[in-house]
Amino acid sequence: MTANTEEPSTETAATESPTELAIQCRDLHVRYQVFAEGATSVGRRFRTGGARNAIEVHAVRGIHLDVQAGESLGVIGNNGSGKSSLLGAIAGTLTASQGTVRVRSQPSLLGVGAALNRQLSGSRNILLGGLALGLSHDEVLERQPAIEAFADLGDAIERPLGTYSKGMRARLAFSIATLQNPDILLIDEALAVGDREFRRKSLKRIRELQRTAGTILLVSHNLTEVQQACTRTIWLDRGQIKMDGPTNDVLEIYQAEDW
Amino acid sequence: MPMLRRFCGRVYPMQVSARDPDNGGVSLGAHPELAAVDDSLVAPGLQVGVGEYLSQMWARRDYMRHVPSTTLRSRYMNTALGNLWQLLNPLISLGTYFLIFGLVLGTRTGVDDFLPFLTIGIFVYSFTQRATITGSRSITRNKGLVRSLVFPRAILPVTSVVTEWLAFLPGLALAILVSLAWGNYPTLLWLALPLVVLLHMILNIGFALVAARLNDAYRDFEQILPFVFRMVFYGSGVLFAVENVVSESTRRFFLINPLYDVIEVYRWVLLDNTARPAEAVVALAWTAVMTPFGLWFFRRVEPTYAH
């Protein structure tokens, strides 16, 4: 395992040195069903044989992807291009309907507005999250002060999560997700809602994880953030990889097409 | 980079497959240079065997241990009497049933020790009822947790059952006190009580697992469940001795009701009046089938719980 000690913004591709694979996707497809809003009439349910208004979404359509340990990969693309579904499949919260995903170790997924329990306070949520991740009660208590300091929510840490702003929730979620020093961290637009100070701290934390050969996938619409944090970027379009390469090159083309 | 701009102008999807050194290492299309399949990698999430799954659950035993007590404490958080309700609640429900069914309607006729008989029936029945109903909501009410973190989801219904088990303990203590007060002195059979409680709890985990999946698929289930339990209530001999109401041959049909069996086993142990070996065997059989089935049934659609 080679630790990437260089600044992430440099153009050195991690693939140049022989490294260990952290994530491997082969012909990955993700389909899931969503139920249309509103109540279905009972009469129609009988006519359609009991089926609800199910709409199938084919979010990821045949992705092949190798990510090295210690690599930080940006994922960009329009809304609905399959970015979150790809992350969900890699985390294992969504299942591949076709193809395979394999990982070095269980990734930690950090979603936007991730709230564990809106009725409970921030500190209770930290405990809940830590225990669900498999830490012991003592381990969580031991780490709690550091987590709370990182989240930097002040007295709000004792207020129910329902009273938090998006940015505050993101701070808490980021703190919980990095609780275990995950080898693979998947971040789904969670940094974007934080303030500048929190983004700076998060980027610092991401670089720390990279130094210990942690692998990071960052979904973001903030291209500066991707540029600062990621050496390599993939561009998703309608569930497929449209482009894959060094961040600066991919971003240049992405921005050129935007106009 | 003129080369890149040219590529960009092409019609989607891109068919260029190899990572091309001429264009700065940018590869286009869905097939960049791929490494050989690495067999040391594992599938993410919880697509694991049942043994590994159970050990993952065991690793989260602190969740199942600490969450129930705080849930119970918060249940009465906004009341003036607070935690006292955990004792008052069973006392009041016992008083109500005793008043209506024991004194007014007179179902006590023919039952010795009616009060201990009733106490056991009510609390044993409510443990299963509440464990199943709370368990049915364990996925739907914890969507945030399920969507954010990866962990064996079965710890959620199990946690619900542990919570209701804690709530059941004051009721059980009350049942024991009432039995003692009515002159049922402890026998050797009382030693079997912890085992009976444990098996009862395992059976309830089976019900909770099934209910959790059904309610996640159809929220209607949560609406129907109270009515199902109302029916089961009258078929479980909570308020009356079944043999006083129906003939011995009809009583056999009650045997298939696991809740009737469990209640009768508790009464056998604590009241020591009639031995109920048949009920004990059927209750054991239910437990041995229901809980493994529940786990299998629950896990079959586990990835869909995050939707």
Interface residues (C-beta under 8 A of the other chain):
Chain A: A13 L21 I23 Q24 R26 Y32 Q33 V34 G62 I63 H64 D66 G88 A89 I90 A91 G92 T93 L94 T95 T100 V101 R102 V103 R104 S105 Q106 P107 S108 L109 L110 G111 A114 A115 L116 N117 R118 R124 L127 L128 G129 L131 A132 L133 G134 L135 S136 H137 A173 I176 D237 Q240 I241 K242 M243 D244 G245 P246 D249 V250 E252 I253 A256 E257
Chain B: M1 L4 R5 F7 C8 Y12 P13 M14 R19 N23 G24 G25 V26 S27 L28 G29 A30 H31 P32 L34 A35 V37 D38 S40 L41 V42 A43 P44 G45 L46 Q47 Q56 A59 R60 D62 Y63 R65 H66 V67 T70 N142 G144 L145 V146 R147 S148 L149 V150 F151 I155 P303 A306 H307
